[in-house]
Amino acid sequence: MQDILAVTIPFFALVLAGYLAAQRGVLPESAIPGLNAFVLYFALPCMLFRFGMNTPILELLNPALLVAYVLCALLMVFATIAFTLGDRVHLKDAAFGALVAAFPNTGFMGVPLLVALLGPAAAGPMICTILVDLFLTTSLCIALAQVHDAAGLGARAALGRALKGALSNPMPWSIALGAVFSVAGLPLSGPPEVVVRMLGDAASPVALFTIGAVLWRAGRHAHTRTPLPLYLPVALMKLFLHPLLVFMVLAAAVALGAPLSAFQVMVVTLTAALPSASNVALLAERYGADNGRVTRIIMSSTVLSFASFTLLAWAFGVQGRG
């Protein structure tokens, strides 16, 4: 447990530092989009490029893992909508609640955290989940949020916009470029290698600090105050039901003969135990959903995940990197 806490405490402390810096005005609100852009378009792509370049292609695109995680994403989305849909939560808000219940904060938090805990081999399984969540989970939830529009045209248009947004995200392209370098055996050396390494090394601390700042900003601009029963159960579903579902589906796949290792099962289960992706609050605001509810789900899952994630890692017998 001490080895796990030695990793998780600094990670969550940086999230808290970003939140407090924004709350107290040390970090101006106008600077938060710049920090977010630096992480999303420079630091994180370089980090993912390096992992893509150093990870075998069948680990980046593991068919069995992709199929199992797609099934988990679909089950989680529809189960959350079925549980929350009602008079007080309409389909649009239920769909965005499902998105934060099924979409862990893998890019900004999960990759650096699990690599620090388990070593670089954890990157491959996590990259599989990133691709599913960017292209399938997000697109599906945005389309479901728009099905109330006349003749379904809104849903189709929303699906198109969601896919376009996923394709404009630099993360999958950086992974793909790294995979090309890996397959082709292309080296990266000299000044380009130094620049990529420096930016990739900056991804972890800046991303964690930015999560805290983004959460503060999202909470400050939330349009509504949400009662506890409308958001806390979804946060608990994210932290407990999602990893349990992933573990059960992957265990069943292994029992049926899927070529998945115990290490891959552990990595993807821990990935599912991460808090909700912080960027969903921005999507909810953009599509006119209840971003106050979404923000509170994200904040609750982030605060509570320090204990839940640490305990799950301990239950798996994680001893720390090396």
TORKOL-4160 file (C-alpha; in steps of 0.2 Angstrom, whole numbers, padded with zeros to 4 digits, m for minus):
322
<pt num="1" X="0000" Y="0000" Z="0000"/>
<pt num="2" X="0014" Y="0012" Z="0004"/>
<pt num="3" X="0021" Y="0010" Z="m0013"/>
<pt num="4" X="0004" Y="0014" Z="m0021"/>
<pt num="5" X="0002" Y="0029" Z="m0010"/>
<pt num="6" X="0019" Y="0035" Z="m0015"/>
<pt num="7" X="0013" Y="0037" Z="m0033"/>
<pt num="8" X="m0006" Y="0041" Z="m0031"/>
<pt num="9" X="m0003" Y="0055" Z="m0017"/>
<pt num="10" X="0008" Y="0066" Z="m0029"/>
<pt num="11" X="m0004" Y="0063" Z="m0043"/>
<pt num="12" X="m0020" Y="0069" Z="m0034"/>
<pt num="13" X="m0010" Y="0082" Z="m0025"/>
<pt num="14" X="m0006" Y="0090" Z="m0042"/>
<pt num="15" X="m0025" Y="0090" Z="m0047"/>
<pt num="16" X="m0029" Y="0098" Z="m0030"/>
<pt num="17" X="m0015" Y="0111" Z="m0033"/>
<pt num="18" X="m0022" Y="0116" Z="m0050"/>
<pt num="19" X="m0040" Y="0118" Z="m0042"/>
<pt num="20" X="m0033" Y="0129" Z="m0028"/>
<pt num="21" X="m0022" Y="0139" Z="m0040"/>
<pt num="22" X="m0037" Y="0143" Z="m0051"/>
<pt num="23" X="m0049" Y="0146" Z="m0036"/>
<pt num="24" X="m0038" Y="0158" Z="m0027"/>
<pt num="25" X="m0033" Y="0167" Z="m0043"/>
<pt num="26" X="m0015" Y="0162" Z="m0044"/>
<pt num="27" X="m0019" Y="0155" Z="m0061"/>
<pt num="28" X="m0030" Y="0167" Z="m0070"/>
<pt num="29" X="m0045" Y="0159" Z="m0078"/>
<pt num="30" X="m0040" Y="0166" Z="m0095"/>
<pt num="31" X="m0024" Y="0155" Z="m0094"/>
<pt num="32" X="m0034" Y="0139" Z="m0092"/>
<pt num="33" X="m0038" Y="0136" Z="m0110"/>
<pt num="34" X="m0019" Y="0139" Z="m0114"/>
<pt num="35" X="m0014" Y="0126" Z="m0102"/>
<pt num="36" X="m0027" Y="0114" Z="m0109"/>
<pt num="37" X="m0021" Y="0117" Z="m0127"/>
<pt num="38" X="m0003" Y="0114" Z="m0122"/>
<pt num="39" X="m0007" Y="0097" Z="m0114"/>
<pt num="40" X="m0020" Y="0092" Z="m0128"/>
<pt num="41" X="m0010" Y="0098" Z="m0143"/>
<pt num="42" X="0008" Y="0096" Z="m0138"/>
<pt num="43" X="0013" Y="0087" Z="m0122"/>
<pt num="44" X="0001" Y="0073" Z="m0122"/>
<pt num="45" X="0002" Y="0069" Z="m0141"/>
<pt num="46" X="0021" Y="0068" Z="m0139"/>
<pt num="47" X="0019" Y="0056" Z="m0124"/>
<pt num="48" X="0007" Y="0045" Z="m0133"/>
<pt num="49" X="0018" Y="0045" Z="m0149"/>
<pt num="50" X="0033" Y="0038" Z="m0139"/>
<pt num="51" X="0022" Y="0024" Z="m0131"/>
<pt num="52" X="0015" Y="0020" Z="m0149"/>
<pt num="53" X="0032" Y="0020" Z="m0156"/>
<pt num="54" X="0038" Y="0008" Z="m0142"/>
<pt num="55" X="0023" Y="m0003" Z="m0141"/>
<pt num="56" X="0020" Y="m0018" Z="m0152"/>
<pt num="57" X="0005" Y="m0015" Z="m0164"/>
<pt num="58" X="m0005" Y="m0030" Z="m0158"/>
<pt num="59" X="m0004" Y="m0022" Z="m0140"/>
<pt num="60" X="m0010" Y="m0005" Z="m0147"/>
<pt num="61" X="m0024" Y="m0013" Z="m0157"/>
<pt num="62" X="m0028" Y="m0029" Z="m0147"/>
<pt num="63" X="m0043" Y="m0036" Z="m0156"/>
<pt num="64" X="m0049" Y="m0046" Z="m0141"/>
<pt num="65" X="m0047" Y="m0031" Z="m0129"/>
<pt num="66" X="m0055" Y="m0019" Z="m0141"/>
<pt num="67" X="m0071" Y="m0031" Z="m0143"/>
<pt num="68" X="m0072" Y="m0033" Z="m0124"/>
<pt num="69" X="m0070" Y="m0015" Z="m0120"/>
<pt num="70" X="m0083" Y="m0010" Z="m0133"/>
<pt num="71" X="m0095" Y="m0022" Z="m0125"/>
<pt num="72" X="m0092" Y="m0014" Z="m0108"/>
<pt num="73" X="m0094" Y="0004" Z="m0115"/>
<pt num="74" X="m0111" Y="m0001" Z="m0123"/>
<pt num="75" X="m0117" Y="m0009" Z="m0107"/>
<pt num="76" X="m0111" Y="0005" Z="m0096"/>
<pt num="77" X="m0119" Y="0018" Z="m0107"/>
<pt num="78" X="m0136" Y="0010" Z="m0108"/>
<pt num="79" X="m0137" Y="0004" Z="m0090"/>
<pt num="80" X="m0133" Y="0022" Z="m0084"/>
<pt num="81" X="m0147" Y="0029" Z="m0096"/>
<pt num="82" X="m0159" Y="0016" Z="m0090"/>
<pt num="83" X="m0155" Y="0020" Z="m0072"/>
<pt num="84" X="m0155" Y="0039" Z="m0072"/>
<pt num="85" X="m0169" Y="0043" Z="m0086"/>
<pt num="86" X="m0184" Y="0051" Z="m0078"/>
<pt num="87" X="m0194" Y="0066" Z="m0075"/>
<pt num="88" X="m0180" Y="0076" Z="m0068"/>
<pt num="89" X="m0166" Y="0069" Z="m0080"/>
<pt num="90" X="m0171" Y="0069" Z="m0098"/>
<pt num="91" X="m0163" Y="0060" Z="m0112"/>
<pt num="92" X="m0150" Y="0073" Z="m0116"/>
<pt num="93" X="m0144" Y="0074" Z="m0098"/>
<pt num="94" X="m0145" Y="0055" Z="m0096"/>
<pt num="95" X="m0134" Y="0053" Z="m0111"/>
<pt num="96" X="m0121" Y="0065" Z="m0105"/>
<pt num="97" X="m0122" Y="0057" Z="m0087"/>
<pt num="98" X="m0119" Y="0040" Z="m0096"/>
<pt num="99" X="m0104" Y="0047" Z="m0105"/>
<pt num="100" X="m0095" Y="0053" Z="m0089"/>
<pt num="101" X="m0100" Y="0036" Z="m0081"/>
<pt num="102" X="m0092" Y="0026" Z="m0095"/>
<pt num="103" X="m0077" Y="0038" Z="m0100"/>
<pt num="104" X="m0062" Y="0038" Z="m0088"/>
<pt num="105" X="m0049" Y="0051" Z="m0088"/>
<pt num="106" X="m0037" Y="0040" Z="m0097"/>
<pt num="107" X="m0027" Y="0053" Z="m0107"/>
<pt num="108" X="m0024" Y="0066" Z="m0094"/>
<pt num="109" X="m0023" Y="0055" Z="m0079"/>
<pt num="110" X="m0023" Y="0037" Z="m0082"/>
<pt num="111" X="m0008" Y="0035" Z="m0094"/>
<pt num="112" X="0004" Y="0044" Z="m0083"/>
<pt num="113" X="m0003" Y="0036" Z="m0067"/>
<pt num="114" X="m0003" Y="0018" Z="m0072"/>
<pt num="115" X="0013" Y="0019" Z="m0081"/>
<pt num="116" X="0021" Y="0026" Z="m0065"/>
<pt num="117" X="0013" Y="0012" Z="m0055"/>
<pt num="118" X="0015" Y="m0003" Z="m0067"/>
<pt num="119" X="0028" Y="0002" Z="m0080"/>
<pt num="120" X="0027" Y="0006" Z="m0099"/>
<pt num="121" X="0019" Y="m0010" Z="m0103"/>
<pt num="122" X="0003" Y="m0003" Z="m0096"/>
<pt num="123" X="0002" Y="0010" Z="m0110"/>
<pt num="124" X="m0004" Y="m0003" Z="m0124"/>
<pt num="125" X="m0020" Y="m0009" Z="m0115"/>
<pt num="126" X="m0024" Y="0009" Z="m0110"/>
<pt num="127" X="m0022" Y="0015" Z="m0128"/>
<pt num="128" X="m0035" Y="0003" Z="m0134"/>
<pt num="129" X="m0048" Y="0010" Z="m0121"/>
<pt num="130" X="m0043" Y="0028" Z="m0127"/>
<pt num="131" X="m0048" Y="0024" Z="m0145"/>
<pt num="132" X="m0064" Y="0016" Z="m0140"/>
<pt num="133" X="m0069" Y="0030" Z="m0129"/>
<pt num="134" X="m0065" Y="0044" Z="m0141"/>
<pt num="135" X="m0073" Y="0036" Z="m0156"/>
<pt num="136" X="m0087" Y="0025" Z="m0150"/>
<pt num="137" X="m0092" Y="0030" Z="m0132"/>
<pt num="138" X="m0092" Y="0049" Z="m0135"/>
<pt num="139" X="m0100" Y="0048" Z="m0152"/>
<pt num="140" X="m0114" Y="0037" Z="m0146"/>
<pt num="141" X="m0118" Y="0047" Z="m0131"/>
<pt num="142" X="m0118" Y="0064" Z="m0141"/>
<pt num="143" X="m0130" Y="0056" Z="m0154"/>
<pt num="144" X="m0141" Y="0049" Z="m0141"/>
<pt num="145" X="m0142" Y="0066" Z="m0133"/>
<pt num="146" X="m0149" Y="0073" Z="m0149"/>
<pt num="147" X="m0162" Y="0060" Z="m0154"/>
<pt num="148" X="m0176" Y="0071" Z="m0148"/>
<pt num="149" X="m0173" Y="0082" Z="m0163"/>
<pt num="150" X="m0186" Y="0080" Z="m0177"/>
<pt num="151" X="m0185" Y="0065" Z="m0188"/>
<pt num="152" X="m0168" Y="0060" Z="m0180"/>
<pt num="153" X="m0159" Y="0072" Z="m0191"/>
<pt num="154" X="m0152" Y="0080" Z="m0175"/>
<pt num="155" X="m0145" Y="0063" Z="m0170"/>
<pt num="156" X="m0137" Y="0060" Z="m0186"/>
<pt num="157" X="m0129" Y="0077" Z="m0187"/>
<pt num="158" X="m0123" Y="0076" Z="m0169"/>
<pt num="159" X="m0115" Y="0059" Z="m0173"/>
<pt num="160" X="m0106" Y="0067" Z="m0188"/>
<pt num="161" X="m0100" Y="0081" Z="m0177"/>
<pt num="162" X="m0094" Y="0069" Z="m0164"/>
<pt num="163" X="m0085" Y="0059" Z="m0176"/>
<pt num="164" X="m0077" Y="0074" Z="m0184"/>
<pt num="165" X="m0072" Y="0080" Z="m0166"/>
<pt num="166" X="m0064" Y="0063" Z="m0163"/>
<pt num="167" X="m0054" Y="0064" Z="m0179"/>
<pt num="168" X="m0048" Y="0082" Z="m0175"/>
<pt num="169" X="m0042" Y="0076" Z="m0158"/>
<pt num="170" X="m0023" Y="0074" Z="m0159"/>
<pt num="171" X="m0022" Y="0059" Z="m0147"/>
<pt num="172" X="m0027" Y="0045" Z="m0159"/>
<pt num="173" X="m0016" Y="0053" Z="m0173"/>
<pt num="174" X="m0001" Y="0054" Z="m0162"/>
<pt num="175" X="m0004" Y="0035" Z="m0157"/>
<pt num="176" X="m0006" Y="0031" Z="m0176"/>
<pt num="177" X="0010" Y="0040" Z="m0180"/>
<pt num="178" X="0020" Y="0031" Z="m0166"/>
<pt num="179" X="0013" Y="0015" Z="m0173"/>
<pt num="180" X="0019" Y="0019" Z="m0190"/>
<pt num="181" X="0036" Y="0022" Z="m0183"/>
<pt num="182" X="0036" Y="0006" Z="m0174"/>
<pt num="183" X="0030" Y="m0005" Z="m0188"/>
<pt num="184" X="0042" Y="0003" Z="m0201"/>
<pt num="185" X="0057" Y="0003" Z="m0188"/>
<pt num="186" X="0060" Y="0021" Z="m0191"/>
<pt num="187" X="0071" Y="0029" Z="m0177"/>
<pt num="188" X="0069" Y="0045" Z="m0169"/>
<pt num="189" X="0085" Y="0053" Z="m0164"/>
<pt num="190" X="0094" Y="0070" Z="m0162"/>
<pt num="191" X="0085" Y="0086" Z="m0159"/>
<pt num="192" X="0068" Y="0079" Z="m0164"/>
<pt num="193" X="0069" Y="0065" Z="m0151"/>
<pt num="194" X="0074" Y="0078" Z="m0138"/>
<pt num="195" X="0060" Y="0089" Z="m0142"/>
<pt num="196" X="0047" Y="0075" Z="m0141"/>
<pt num="197" X="0055" Y="0068" Z="m0125"/>
<pt num="198" X="0054" Y="0085" Z="m0117"/>
<pt num="199" X="0036" Y="0088" Z="m0122"/>
<pt num="200" X="0031" Y="0071" Z="m0117"/>
<pt num="201" X="0039" Y="0072" Z="m0100"/>
<pt num="202" X="0029" Y="0088" Z="m0097"/>
<pt num="203" X="0013" Y="0080" Z="m0100"/>
<pt num="204" X="0010" Y="0072" Z="m0083"/>
<pt num="205" X="0012" Y="0086" Z="m0071"/>
<pt num="206" X="0004" Y="0099" Z="m0082"/>
<pt num="207" X="m0010" Y="0088" Z="m0087"/>
<pt num="208" X="m0014" Y="0084" Z="m0068"/>
<pt num="209" X="m0013" Y="0103" Z="m0064"/>
<pt num="210" X="m0024" Y="0107" Z="m0078"/>
<pt num="211" X="m0037" Y="0094" Z="m0073"/>
<pt num="212" X="m0039" Y="0104" Z="m0056"/>
<pt num="213" X="m0040" Y="0120" Z="m0065"/>
<pt num="214" X="m0053" Y="0114" Z="m0078"/>
<pt num="215" X="m0064" Y="0107" Z="m0064"/>
<pt num="216" X="m0064" Y="0123" Z="m0054"/>
<pt num="217" X="m0068" Y="0133" Z="m0070"/>
<pt num="218" X="m0082" Y="0120" Z="m0075"/>
<pt num="219" X="m0090" Y="0122" Z="m0057"/>
<pt num="220" X="m0089" Y="0141" Z="m0058"/>
<pt num="221" X="m0098" Y="0141" Z="m0074"/>
<pt num="222" X="m0111" Y="0128" Z="m0071"/>
<pt num="223" X="m0128" Y="0134" Z="m0075"/>
<pt num="224" X="m0138" Y="0124" Z="m0062"/>
<pt num="225" X="m0136" Y="0118" Z="m0044"/>
<pt num="226" X="m0139" Y="0099" Z="m0044"/>
<pt num="227" X="m0146" Y="0089" Z="m0029"/>
<pt num="228" X="m0135" Y="0076" Z="m0023"/>
<pt num="229" X="m0146" Y="0061" Z="m0028"/>
<pt num="230" X="m0145" Y="0067" Z="m0046"/>
<pt num="231" X="m0126" Y="0066" Z="m0047"/>
<pt num="232" X="m0118" Y="0056" Z="m0033"/>
<pt num="233" X="m0125" Y="0039" Z="m0039"/>
<pt num="234" X="m0118" Y="0041" Z="m0056"/>
<pt num="235" X="m0101" Y="0045" Z="m0049"/>
<pt num="236" X="m0102" Y="0029" Z="m0039"/>
<pt num="237" X="m0107" Y="0019" Z="m0054"/>
<pt num="238" X="m0091" Y="0026" Z="m0063"/>
<pt num="239" X="m0080" Y="0021" Z="m0048"/>
<pt num="240" X="m0087" Y="0005" Z="m0044"/>
<pt num="241" X="m0099" Y="m0002" Z="m0057"/>
<pt num="242" X="m0088" Y="0002" Z="m0072"/>
<pt num="243" X="m0072" Y="m0007" Z="m0066"/>
<pt num="244" X="m0083" Y="m0022" Z="m0059"/>
<pt num="245" X="m0091" Y="m0023" Z="m0076"/>
<pt num="246" X="m0075" Y="m0022" Z="m0086"/>
<pt num="247" X="m0067" Y="m0035" Z="m0074"/>
<pt num="248" X="m0081" Y="m0047" Z="m0076"/>
<pt num="249" X="m0082" Y="m0046" Z="m0095"/>
<pt num="250" X="m0063" Y="m0048" Z="m0097"/>
<pt num="251" X="m0063" Y="m0062" Z="m0085"/>
<pt num="252" X="m0077" Y="m0070" Z="m0095"/>
<pt num="253" X="m0067" Y="m0067" Z="m0111"/>
<pt num="254" X="m0052" Y="m0076" Z="m0104"/>
<pt num="255" X="m0063" Y="m0091" Z="m0098"/>
<pt num="256" X="m0069" Y="m0092" Z="m0116"/>
<pt num="257" X="m0051" Y="m0093" Z="m0123"/>
<pt num="258" X="m0048" Y="m0075" Z="m0127"/>
<pt num="259" X="m0029" Y="m0071" Z="m0128"/>
<pt num="260" X="m0029" Y="m0059" Z="m0114"/>
<pt num="261" X="m0016" Y="m0059" Z="m0100"/>
<pt num="262" X="m0019" Y="m0056" Z="m0081"/>
<pt num="263" X="m0009" Y="m0040" Z="m0083"/>
<pt num="264" X="m0020" Y="m0033" Z="m0097"/>
<pt num="265" X="m0036" Y="m0037" Z="m0087"/>
<pt num="266" X="m0028" Y="m0028" Z="m0072"/>
<pt num="267" X="m0023" Y="m0013" Z="m0082"/>
<pt num="268" X="m0040" Y="m0011" Z="m0091"/>
<pt num="269" X="m0049" Y="m0013" Z="m0074"/>
<pt num="270" X="m0039" Y="0000" Z="m0066"/>
<pt num="271" X="m0042" Y="0011" Z="m0081"/>
<pt num="272" X="m0061" Y="0009" Z="m0078"/>
<pt num="273" X="m0058" Y="0014" Z="m0060"/>
<pt num="274" X="m0051" Y="0031" Z="m0065"/>
<pt num="275" X="m0062" Y="0046" Z="m0062"/>
<pt num="276" X="m0073" Y="0053" Z="m0076"/>
<pt num="277" X="m0065" Y="0063" Z="m0090"/>
<pt num="278" X="m0065" Y="0081" Z="m0086"/>
<pt num="279" X="m0067" Y="0087" Z="m0104"/>
<pt num="280" X="m0085" Y="0080" Z="m0104"/>
<pt num="281" X="m0091" Y="0096" Z="m0095"/>
<pt num="282" X="m0086" Y="0106" Z="m0110"/>
<pt num="283" X="m0095" Y="0095" Z="m0121"/>
<pt num="284" X="m0111" Y="0096" Z="m0110"/>
<pt num="285" X="m0110" Y="0115" Z="m0111"/>
<pt num="286" X="m0108" Y="0115" Z="m0130"/>
<pt num="287" X="m0123" Y="0104" Z="m0133"/>
<pt num="288" X="m0134" Y="0112" Z="m0121"/>
<pt num="289" X="m0135" Y="0098" Z="m0107"/>
<pt num="290" X="m0135" Y="0101" Z="m0089"/>
<pt num="291" X="m0117" Y="0105" Z="m0086"/>
<pt num="292" X="m0119" Y="0108" Z="m0068"/>
<pt num="293" X="m0124" Y="0090" Z="m0065"/>
<pt num="294" X="m0110" Y="0083" Z="m0076"/>
<pt num="295" X="m0097" Y="0094" Z="m0067"/>
<pt num="296" X="m0103" Y="0088" Z="m0050"/>
<pt num="297" X="m0101" Y="0070" Z="m0056"/>
<pt num="298" X="m0084" Y="0073" Z="m0063"/>
<pt num="299" X="m0079" Y="0082" Z="m0047"/>
<pt num="300" X="m0086" Y="0069" Z="m0035"/>
<pt num="301" X="m0078" Y="0055" Z="m0045"/>
<pt num="302" X="m0061" Y="0064" Z="m0045"/>
<pt num="303" X="m0062" Y="0067" Z="m0026"/>
<pt num="304" X="m0068" Y="0049" Z="m0021"/>
<pt num="305" X="m0056" Y="0040" Z="m0034"/>
<pt num="306" X="m0041" Y="0044" Z="m0023"/>
<pt num="307" X="m0047" Y="0031" Z="m0010"/>
<pt num="308" X="m0057" Y="0019" Z="m0022"/>
<pt num="309" X="m0043" Y="0018" Z="m0035"/>
<pt num="310" X="m0029" Y="0016" Z="m0022"/>
<pt num="311" X="m0039" Y="0002" Z="m0014"/>
<pt num="312" X="m0042" Y="m0007" Z="m0030"/>
<pt num="313" X="m0024" Y="m0006" Z="m0035"/>
<pt num="314" X="m0019" Y="m0013" Z="m0018"/>
<pt num="315" X="m0032" Y="m0027" Z="m0020"/>
<pt num="316" X="m0024" Y="m0032" Z="m0036"/>
<pt num="317" X="m0007" Y="m0033" Z="m0027"/>
<pt num="318" X="0001" Y="m0019" Z="m0036"/>
<pt num="319" X="0018" Y="m0016" Z="m0029"/>
<pt num="320" X="0024" Y="m0001" Z="m0038"/>
<pt num="321" X="0034" Y="0001" Z="m0054"/>
<pt num="322" X="0049" Y="m0011" Z="m0055"/>
